[in-house]
Amino acid sequence: MSTSPKVCVLRAPGTNCDIETAHAFDLCGAESTRIHLLKLLENPAQLNDYQILCLPGGFSYGDDVGAGIIFASHLQGQLGEVIGNFLAADKLVLGICNGFQVLLKSGILPGGAASWPPKADQPRDATLTWNDNGKYTSLWVNLGVLAKENVFLKDIDQIELPIAHAEGRIAVSDPSVIENWQANQQIAMCYRETGEAETVLQEEILPYPVNPNGSAYNIAALGDPSGRVLGLMPHPERYLFATQHPQWTRLGLEGEGEGIKLFRNAVNYFA
Ligand SMILES: NC(=O)CC[C@H](N)C(=O)O
């Protein structure tokens, strides 16, 4: 296997984080290509050339009919077969913010390869919906990692990252959904206070701004059972350099930002 994995950063009309996301992977030694969804639809087999598929943040299709839904319907409809092959192979999938919305609404998450393609009559047991405050919300949050086996989160216990979204609240149909995710190590990251030693999953929804959107169980990120797929609402590509942190001078931060760790973990998986 090449030590320089090829990354497909898949953009759609309205995506706006693809350049910095591709840059993040490239800084870690990957070889990224930004591909437009409409180009991939012309020749779906080109996805087979890549080891990492990344769905970046933004406002695909203007968030019409719900964030990520139209992009998701293309993955399900026209790209179902190549996506299925990708998930079944020893490859990685990352969805950031709008990309996480696409992963969840397409059915790539939470099940990954095991539940792809989703059956048309299968009821959805989770979604990302409007923030509790009803507003687009942009701030820095502290996150604790629960899914230590997820490839992207290796050796990360907690991390500070920015969020910027309107539809970032995880909602589930039934508490048993959470139990299943927990059993399969799929609850990847939770919003939490800074300074606590250990991250624990808690039902009590932490107050704004600790939990910025009212997400169930304070969930900020989900993985699939294999640990090779991750969807997260925060933006790791916006914290590649210490100077991107709002308090970098006060805290005396230097060098890399913490967000780059997720991209490096992904690249190192193929080393
Ligand atoms: N930053 C983003 O990717 C935003 C996601 C989506 N457009 C929302 O507002 O919820």
The ligand as a Tripos MOL2 file, in Angstrom:
@<TRIPOS>MOLECULE
LIG
   10     9     1     0     0
SMALL
NO_CHARGES

@<TRIPOS>ATOM
      1 N1        -20.4340   24.4520    8.2180 N.am      1 LIG1
      2 C1        -21.2680   23.6180    7.6620 C.2       1 LIG1
      3 O1        -20.8820   22.6330    7.0240 O.2       1 LIG1
      4 C2        -22.7290   23.9660    7.7860 C.3       1 LIG1
      5 C3        -23.6620   22.7980    7.6040 C.3       1 LIG1
      6 C4        -25.0860   23.1870    7.2890 C.3       1 LIG1
      7 N2        -25.1590   24.0610    6.1500 N.3       1 LIG1
      8 C5        -25.7500   23.7810    8.5040 C.2       1 LIG1
      9 O2        -25.8050   24.9860    8.6380 O.co2     1 LIG1
     10 O3        -26.2040   23.0610    9.3330 O.co2     1 LIG1
@<TRIPOS>BOND
     1     1     2 1
     2     2     3 2
     3     2     4 1
     4     4     5 1
     5     5     6 1
     6     6     7 1
     7     6     8 1
     8     8     9 2
     9     8    10 1
@<TRIPOS>SUBSTRUCTURE
     1 LIG1         1 GROUP 0 **** ****
